[in-house]
């Protein structure tokens, strides 16, 4: 492994050419302080001072040890570099050629000992190591002083480099470099002299004299001094046209081979690749590009748009389609460079190479291109100034690669495509970001049909629908499948659909035999740019059970803290390997999910994968249990299995947060129950399913309730877990009751009675007796139902479960009123209400108010009944129990109807009907008939 360290720019490291995340700023301070004195010991006190300044923290030594340990983990220690403890301090041993700062100094020393082209080449290599200011992203007093020292070394090297180039006859080629440097150091007399000589030798004597006049004015205004004797003598020699200042024989005059585009007589550059032969959709994104082109640009800057998205999403096709459609808008030309940021060769086009490609496209003679990169950029921007040109920078790796290629002229328009977000271009250069989503179903169908032909697509609509779904709206995937279909015109499309049915076979089917047409290869080019921790998280997310995950679930999956996980999620979203489709929630399309899962199988052990799945399932189970108790605090909790090490359930503080969490995680939780069963986590399966019962019931998700409880029962049976079976049967009783499948209710009620009795769970047995009572109620056997309600009451009382006792007292009252004993009902229901009020149990209060309303209604107390129902209604709404809200609205309508208030009755019944229809409940038909009957009677009676 080859390790390289960078100090001449942002502090960082590369491992085999790939960037490594060396941690937060303070950790990079430690690395910078040790690298600056590589192979020399640094005492603990001196290291602390360099990292924190004059006020290190109380436990600086321990913190430094922690940072060093993390650095060793981030950049694997090899024979090329180590960090070791020495008496009183630390020593970083490294090959100095692997540290750009030390390599810079070594090359300068070699350059000073050479002459001619060897010296020029060494200076050029040394100066090319710089990527901005040294230690650009760090700031302590010591680093600031180091930065100033290094800037002085760099400037001295630049001056020495210009001197040797002048001595060897390179004059006009230096002008761009010297002009750019003089703009930064306007009062440096040595630099001014170099520029004057280069101007004079290029036949620009008047400009050389103006250069002298400019620095003379600057020195006088700033320092109150005249130029030194050496610069004054040079000025006199230029005035006298001293023959000794004549250019050397080897001097090369730098002029364009042909005039740049737009200056007259030159060929207008049009280097764009061909437009895609067929293009569909993307109307919104095309409109955004049009708007960006016509928008008023910011002063002094080029207009820049970034097109982001995952591999195969169609970024280049979009840009080329738009660029060719708008060719007339760019009278001075269209330039294109493929920056190869994610090519399989892992060799992105460097800015130095890209700028030469652009200068070549602008017809600049190679001999006229300055050797220094900064001068090349200056020449490029000079040529672009005032031109109405489009520059397409395709497949960029990062902002650093792109920034030098921006023309700096507001007349130009730049479009950059990348699999990364390029936030630096947005923040630092005002770029307008556009992110491409997968194609919609209609556009995907149009693209696929165009390739395979409308007749063939129409002949197999089911296979086409399956292929479109499996390709996840990815244009590259659609094109690969279409290409496979086209080269085998006699093969049925259904055979392709079968090959795409799932897993790695699905991805293998998306390989057209070439790297650029192999979806796995295309995905791998993005995957390989990730840091090792981000790559691990990406793989593990392929094991996540649901369609999306929040940062806390991802942290549980990876076994990391949330702060660290958020940084990794940000890295993945910037690489467009994840989408933050809602704030704090992350997903990826199905093909990337399949690729992530395949990478997990290839790179992670079975034990590691199983541990990750256990962690995330524990996260959902413990969070769901806590959320359930916030929503329904008087439901008797179960004893959960201990969570895996490192699992931190989401912190929810109130019922509102709990409901929001359940709502956001609804689909994930169903998938999690299924995955827990598939992986053989039997206890987790039924415990997670148990935690979902009341939420699914109150929200009317009875099919989901049924499905999860059946999975839980199957898992508990497989593992011979009788307590789990009892709870799953109890959940199925609830589901089948809501779905009016009373024969099924009976089967599961009997099993709950038996199993809770066997395991000695009094509260579970009491709940089972209430379930029996509800079943008997459906058959109008109220007397026997009352007996079971009374047994439940006694069991709750024996167990000291006051919330259950309150529910049972209400049930006893309810069956009394159903038997016509309404006064008895009022006694028991008032006792229940007092206990619910004492416990603060809103849902229990609501059900009891509903029972009281029924008793008052049948005693002829219509106003009191309506008042009770309204109390119940408000409480059911507060706890978001939609089914009971609708049921109470029906009874409120009955009370109004009995009191002769038909309009109020109709209003309540219609609101109930709307909810039942939304829930898909069988009672909707009954309420609809009730409304029709009541109002047909009114019409026939003239009411």
Residue pairs with C-beta under 8 A, 6 or more apart in sequence:
1 15
1 16
1 76
1 78
1 80
2 15
2 16
2 17
2 80
2 98
3 13
3 14
3 15
3 75
3 76
3 78
3 80
3 81
3 94
3 98
4 13
4 14
4 98
4 99
4 100
5 12
5 13
5 31
5 35
5 81
5 94
5 98
5 99
5 100
6 12
6 13
6 14
6 100
6 131
7 32
7 35
7 36
7 99
7 100
7 101
7 134
7 135
8 100
8 101
8 104
8 129
8 130
8 131
8 132
8 134
8 150
9 130
9 131
9 132
9 133
9 134
9 136
10 131
10 132
10 136
10 137
11 22
11 28
11 31
11 32
11 35
11 135
11 136
11 137
11 138
12 19
12 20
12 22
12 28
13 19
13 20
13 22
13 31
13 74
13 75
14 20
15 75
15 76
17 346
18 346
18 528
18 529
19 529
19 531
20 74
20 75
20 531
20 532
21 74
21 531
21 533
21 534
21 571
22 28
22 31
22 71
22 74
22 75
23 67
23 70
23 71
23 74
25 137
25 138
26 51
26 67
27 67
27 70
27 71
28 137
28 138
29 50
29 51
29 138
29 140
29 143
30 47
30 51
30 64
30 67
30 68
30 71
31 71
32 135
32 138
32 143
33 42
33 47
33 50
33 51
33 142
33 143
34 42
34 47
34 83
34 90
34 92
35 92
35 94
35 99
35 101
36 101
36 146
37 92
38 92
38 93
38 94
38 96
38 99
38 102
39 91
39 92
39 93
39 94
39 96
40 91
41 86
41 89
41 90
41 91
42 50
42 89
42 90
42 91
43 88
43 89
44 60
44 61
44 64
44 88
44 89
44 90
46 89
47 64
47 89
47 90
48 56
48 60
48 61
48 64
49 56
49 142
50 140
50 142
50 143
51 60
51 64
51 140
52 60
52 140
53 140
53 141
53 142
54 141
57 63
64 90
68 83
68 90
71 83
72 83
75 81
77 83
80 94
80 95
80 98
81 92
81 93
81 94
81 95
81 98
82 92
82 93
82 94
83 90
83 91
83 92
83 93
84 90
84 91
84 93
85 91
96 102
96 103
96 106
97 103
97 106
100 129
101 134
101 150
103 126
103 129
104 126
104 129
104 130
104 153
105 153
107 122
107 123
107 125
107 126
107 129
108 122
108 123
108 126
108 153
108 157
110 122
111 119
111 122
111 123
111 126
111 160
111 161
112 119
112 160
114 122
115 164
116 168
117 168
119 164
120 161
120 164
120 165
120 168
120 371
123 157
123 160
123 161
123 164
124 161
124 371
124 372
126 157
127 154
127 157
127 158
127 161
127 372
128 352
128 373
130 154
131 400
133 147
133 151
134 146
134 147
134 150
134 151
135 143
135 146
135 147
155 185
158 181
159 188
159 190
159 191
159 194
161 372
162 174
162 177
162 178
162 181
162 191
162 194
163 194
165 173
165 174
165 371
166 174
166 194
166 197
166 198
167 248
168 248
168 250
169 247
169 248
169 249
169 250
169 251
169 252
170 250
170 251
170 252
170 371
171 197
171 198
171 201
171 202
171 247
171 251
172 198
172 201
172 202
172 251
172 252
172 253
172 254
172 255
173 252
173 254
173 368
173 369
173 370
173 371
173 375
174 194
174 198
174 370
174 375
175 195
175 198
175 199
175 202
175 254
175 370
175 375
176 370
176 372
176 375
176 376
176 378
176 379
176 382
177 370
177 372
177 374
177 375
177 378
178 191
178 194
178 195
178 198
179 195
179 378
180 374
180 375
180 378
181 191
181 374
182 188
182 191
182 192
182 195
182 211
185 191
186 214
186 215
186 218
187 215
187 218
187 219
187 222
187 223
189 215
189 227
189 228
189 230
189 231
192 211
192 212
192 215
192 227
192 231
193 230
193 231
193 234
195 208
195 211
196 208
196 211
196 212
196 234
196 235
196 238
197 208
197 234
197 245
199 205
199 207
199 208
199 211
200 208
200 238
200 245
201 245
201 246
201 247
201 251
202 247
202 253
205 238
205 241
208 238
209 235
209 238
209 239
212 227
212 231
212 234
212 235
212 238
215 227
215 231
216 226
216 227
219 225
219 226
219 227
220 226
226 232
227 235
237 244
237 245
238 245
252 367
252 368
253 368
254 365
254 367
254 368
254 369
254 370
255 365
255 368
256 362
256 363
256 364
256 365
256 368
257 363
257 364
257 365
257 368
258 265
258 266
258 267
258 363
259 265
259 266
259 363
260 266
260 362
260 363
260 364
260 383
260 387
261 267
261 268
261 269
261 332
261 333
261 362
261 363
261 387
261 389
262 268
262 331
262 332
262 333
262 387
262 388
262 389
266 363
267 363
268 331
268 332
268 333
269 333
269 334
269 335
269 361
269 362
269 363
270 327
270 333
270 334
271 334
271 335
271 336
271 361
272 320
272 323
272 324
272 334
272 336
272 392
273 320
273 336
274 320
274 324
275 320
275 321
275 323
275 324
275 325
276 317
276 320
276 321
278 447
278 450
278 451
279 317
279 321
280 439
280 443
280 446
280 447
280 450
281 439
281 440
281 442
281 443
281 446
282 314
282 318
282 321
282 436
282 443
285 307
285 318
285 434
285 436
286 318
286 321
286 322
288 305
288 432
288 434
289 305
289 322
289 415
289 434
290 322
290 326
292 303
292 305
292 413
292 432
293 303
293 326
293 329
293 413
295 303
297 303
297 410
298 410
298 430
299 410
300 408
300 410
301 408
301 410
301 429
301 430
302 406
302 407
302 408
302 409
302 410
302 412
302 413
302 414
302 429
303 410
303 412
303 413
303 414
304 406
304 414
304 415
304 416
304 425
304 429
304 430
304 431
304 432
305 413
305 414
305 415
305 416
305 431
305 432
305 433
305 434
306 415
306 416
306 417
306 418
306 421
306 422
306 425
306 426
306 431
306 432
306 433
306 434
307 315
307 318
307 319
307 415
307 416
307 417
307 418
307 434
307 436
308 315
308 417
308 418
308 419
308 420
308 421
308 422
308 433
308 434
308 435
308 436
308 576
309 315
309 419
309 435
309 436
309 437
309 576
310 419
310 474
310 523
310 526
310 576
310 577
310 588
310 589
310 592
311 342
311 419
311 476
311 522
311 523
311 525
311 526
311 576
312 474
312 475
312 476
312 477
312 519
312 522
312 523
313 436
313 437
313 438
313 474
313 475
313 476
313 576
314 436
314 439
314 475
314 476
315 394
315 417
315 418
315 436
316 394
316 395
316 417
317 475
318 436
319 392
319 394
319 415
319 417
320 392
322 415
323 334
323 390
323 392
323 415
326 390
327 334
329 388
329 390
329 413
330 388
330 389
330 390
330 413
331 388
332 387
332 388
332 389
333 387
333 389
333 390
334 389
334 390
334 391
334 392
335 358
335 361
335 362
335 389
335 390
335 391
335 392
336 391
336 392
336 394
337 349
337 354
337 357
337 358
337 391
337 392
337 393
337 394
337 405
338 349
338 394
338 395
339 348
339 349
339 354
339 393
339 394
339 395
339 396
339 397
339 401
339 402
340 347
340 348
340 349
340 395
341 348
341 349
341 395
341 396
341 397
341 398
341 401
341 418
341 419
341 420
342 395
342 397
342 419
342 525
342 526
342 529
343 395
343 525
344 515
344 521
344 524
344 525
346 528
348 397
348 401
349 357
349 401
350 401
351 373
351 400
351 401
351 403
351 404
351 405
352 373
352 376
354 393
354 401
354 405
355 373
355 376
355 377
355 380
355 404
355 405
356 369
356 376
358 380
358 391
358 405
359 369
359 376
359 379
359 380
359 383
360 366
362 380
362 383
362 384
364 379
364 383
369 376
369 379
370 376
370 379
373 404
377 404
380 405
380 407
381 407
381 408
381 409
384 407
384 408
384 409
384 412
385 407
385 408
385 409
385 411
386 409
386 411
387 407
387 409
387 411
387 412
388 411
388 412
389 407
389 411
389 412
389 413
390 412
390 413
390 414
390 415
391 405
391 407
391 412
391 413
391 414
391 415
392 414
392 415
392 416
392 417
393 402
393 405
393 414
393 415
393 416
393 417
394 416
394 417
395 417
395 418
395 419
396 402
396 416
396 417
396 418
396 420
396 422
397 418
397 420
397 529
398 418
398 420
398 422
398 424
399 422
399 423
399 424
399 425
399 428
400 424
402 416
402 422
402 425
403 424
403 425
403 428
403 429
406 414
406 429
407 414
416 422
416 425
416 431
419 525
419 526
419 529
419 575
419 576
420 529
420 574
420 575
420 576
421 433
421 573
421 574
421 576
422 431
422 433
423 574
425 431
426 432
426 433
435 576
437 473
437 579
438 444
438 472
438 473
438 474
438 589
439 447
439 473
439 474
439 475
439 478
440 473
441 468
441 473
444 468
444 471
444 473
444 478
445 457
445 464
445 468
447 475
447 478
447 479
447 482
448 457
448 464
448 467
448 468
448 471
448 478
448 481
448 482
449 457
449 464
451 478
451 479
451 482
451 483
451 485
451 486
452 482
452 485
452 486
452 493
456 485
456 489
456 493
457 464
457 493
460 492
460 493
460 494
462 494
463 492
463 493
463 494
463 496
463 497
464 493
466 494
466 497
466 500
467 481
467 493
467 496
467 497
467 500
468 478
470 497
470 500
470 501
470 506
470 590
471 477
471 478
471 481
471 500
471 510
471 591
472 589
472 590
472 591
473 589
474 519
474 589
474 591
476 517
476 519
476 522
477 510
477 519
477 591
479 517
480 510
480 511
480 512
480 517
480 518
480 519
481 496
481 500
481 509
481 510
483 512
483 517
484 496
484 509
484 512
485 491
485 493
485 496
496 509
499 505
499 506
499 508
499 509
500 506
500 509
500 510
502 594
503 594
503 597
503 598
504 594
504 598
504 601
506 591
506 594
507 519
507 520
507 591
507 594
507 595
507 598
508 520
510 518
510 519
510 520
510 591
511 517
511 518
511 519
511 520
511 521
512 518
515 521
515 522
516 522
519 591
519 595
520 595
520 598
523 591
523 592
523 595
526 575
526 576
526 577
527 535
527 538
527 577
527 595
527 599
529 575
530 538
530 571
530 572
530 575
530 577
531 568
531 571
533 560
533 564
533 568
534 568
534 571
534 572
534 575
535 599
536 558
536 604
537 554
537 557
537 558
537 560
537 565
537 568
537 569
537 572
538 572
538 577
538 578
538 596
538 599
539 596
539 597
539 599
539 600
539 603
539 604
540 557
540 558
540 596
540 600
540 604
540 609
540 612
541 549
541 554
541 557
541 578
541 586
541 588
541 593
541 596
542 593
542 594
542 595
542 596
542 597
542 598
542 599
542 600
543 557
543 597
543 600
543 609
543 612
543 613
543 616
544 553
544 554
544 557
544 616
545 613
545 616
545 617
545 668
545 671
545 672
545 674
545 675
546 665
546 667
546 668
546 669
546 670
546 671
546 672
547 587
547 667
547 668
547 671
548 581
548 582
548 585
548 586
548 587
548 668
549 557
549 585
549 586
549 587
549 616
549 668
550 584
550 585
550 586
550 650
550 664
550 665
551 562
551 565
551 566
551 569
551 584
551 586
552 562
552 619
552 623
552 648
552 650
553 616
553 619
553 620
553 668
554 565
554 569
554 586
555 561
555 562
555 564
555 565
555 648
556 615
556 616
556 618
556 619
556 646
556 647
556 648
557 612
557 613
557 615
557 616
557 619
558 565
558 568
558 612
559 611
559 612
559 615
559 645
559 646
560 568
560 646
561 648
562 648
569 578
569 580
569 586
572 578
572 586
573 579
573 580
573 586
577 588
577 592
578 586
578 587
578 588
579 586
579 587
579 588
579 589
580 586
581 587
585 664
588 596
600 609
601 609
604 612
610 679
611 644
613 675
613 679
613 681
614 644
614 681
614 684
615 643
615 644
615 646
615 647
616 672
617 672
617 675
617 676
617 679
617 681
617 684
617 688
618 641
618 643
618 644
618 647
618 684
619 643
619 647
619 648
619 649
619 650
620 665
620 668
620 669
620 672
620 688
621 640
621 641
621 643
621 684
621 687
621 688
621 691
622 640
622 643
622 647
622 649
623 649
623 650
623 652
623 661
624 662
624 665
624 669
624 688
624 691
624 692
625 637
625 638
625 640
625 687
625 691
626 649
626 650
626 652
626 658
627 650
627 652
627 657
627 658
627 661
627 662
627 691
627 695
628 635
628 658
628 691
628 692
628 694
628 695
629 635
629 637
630 652
630 653
630 654
630 655
630 657
630 658
631 655
631 658
631 659
631 662
631 694
631 695
631 879
631 880
632 694
632 843
632 879
633 840
633 841
634 803
634 839
634 841
634 843
634 844
635 694
635 803
636 763
636 801
636 803
636 804
638 687
638 690
638 727
640 687
641 683
641 684
641 687
643 649
650 661
652 658
652 661
655 879
659 880
662 669
662 695
666 701
666 704
669 688
669 692
669 708
670 704
670 707
670 708
672 688
673 685
673 688
673 689
673 692
673 708
673 711
673 712
674 711
676 684
676 685
676 688
676 715
677 685
677 711
677 712
677 714
677 715
682 715
682 716
682 718
682 719
682 721
682 724
683 719
683 721
683 724
685 711
685 712
685 715
685 716
685 724
686 712
686 713
686 715
686 716
686 721
686 724
686 725
686 727
686 728
687 724
688 712
689 708
689 709
689 711
689 712
689 728
689 731
690 712
690 727
690 728
690 731
692 704
692 705
692 708
693 705
693 709
693 731
693 734
695 701
696 702
696 704
696 705
696 708
697 705
697 734
697 735
697 738
697 883
698 879
698 880
698 881
698 882
698 883
698 884
699 880
699 882
700 738
700 882
700 883
700 918
700 919
700 920
700 921
702 735
702 738
702 739
702 919
703 739
705 731
705 734
705 735
705 738
706 732
706 735
706 736
706 739
708 731
709 728
709 731
709 732
709 734
709 735
710 728
710 732
712 724
712 727
712 728
712 731
713 725
713 728
713 729
713 732
715 721
715 724
716 722
716 723
716 724
716 725
716 727
716 728
717 725
722 755
722 758
722 759
723 755
723 759
723 761
725 751
725 755
726 751
726 752
726 755
726 756
726 759
726 761
726 764
726 768
727 764
729 748
729 749
729 751
729 752
729 755
730 748
730 752
730 756
730 764
730 767
730 768
730 771
732 744
732 748
733 745
733 748
733 749
733 752
733 768
733 771
733 774
733 775
734 771
736 742
736 744
736 745
736 748
737 745
737 771
737 774
737 775
737 778
738 883
738 921
739 922
740 778
740 922
742 775
742 778
742 779
745 771
745 774
745 775
745 778
746 775
749 768
749 771
749 772
749 775
752 764
752 767
752 768
752 771
753 765
753 768
753 769
753 772
756 764
756 765
756 767
756 768
757 765
762 795
762 796
762 798
762 799
762 801
763 795
763 796
763 799
763 801
763 804
765 795
766 791
766 792
766 793
766 795
766 796
766 799
766 801
766 804
766 808
767 792
767 804
769 788
769 789
769 791
769 792
769 795
770 788
770 789
770 792
770 807
770 808
770 811
772 785
772 788
773 785
773 786
773 788
773 789
773 792
773 811
773 815
774 785
776 782
776 784
776 785
776 788
777 785
777 815
777 818
782 815
782 818
782 819
783 815
783 819
785 815
785 818
786 812
786 815
786 816
786 819
789 808
789 811
789 812
789 814
789 815
790 808
790 812
792 804
792 807
792 808
792 811
793 805
793 808
793 809
793 811
793 812
796 802
796 804
796 805
796 807
796 808
797 805
802 835
802 839
803 839
803 841
803 844
805 835
806 832
806 835
806 836
806 839
806 841
806 844
806 848
807 832
807 844
807 847
809 828
809 829
809 831
809 832
809 835
810 828
810 829
810 832
810 833
810 836
810 844
810 847
810 848
810 851
812 828
813 824
813 825
813 826
813 827
813 828
813 829
813 831
813 832
813 848
813 851
813 855
814 825
814 829
814 851
814 854
816 822
816 824
816 825
816 828
817 825
817 851
817 854
817 855
817 858
820 858
822 855
822 856
822 858
822 859
823 855
823 859
825 851
825 854
825 855
826 852
826 855
826 856
829 848
829 851
829 852
829 855
830 852
832 844
832 848
832 851
833 845
833 848
833 849
833 852
836 844
836 845
836 848
837 845
842 875
842 878
842 879
843 875
843 876
843 879
843 881
845 871
845 875
846 871
846 872
846 875
846 876
846 879
846 881
846 884
846 888
847 872
847 884
849 868
849 869
849 871
849 872
849 875
850 868
850 869
850 872
850 884
850 887
850 888
850 891
852 868
853 864
853 865
853 866
853 867
853 868
853 869
853 872
853 888
853 891
853 892
853 895
854 865
854 891
856 862
856 864
856 865
856 868
857 865
857 891
857 894
857 895
857 898
862 895
862 898
862 899
863 899
865 895
865 898
866 892
866 895
866 896
866 899
869 888
869 891
869 892
869 895
870 892
872 884
872 888
873 885
873 888
873 889
873 892
876 884
876 885
876 888
877 885
882 915
882 918
882 919
883 915
883 919
883 921
885 915
886 911
886 912
886 915
886 916
886 919
886 921
886 923
887 912
887 923
889 908
889 909
889 911
889 912
889 915
890 908
890 909
890 912
890 923
890 927
890 930
892 908
893 904
893 905
893 906
893 907
893 908
893 909
893 912
894 905
896 902
896 904
896 905
896 908
897 905
897 934
902 934
902 935
902 938
902 943
905 934
906 931
906 934
906 935
909 927
909 930
909 931
909 934
910 931
912 927
913 924
913 927
913 928
913 931
916 923
916 924
916 927
917 924
937 943
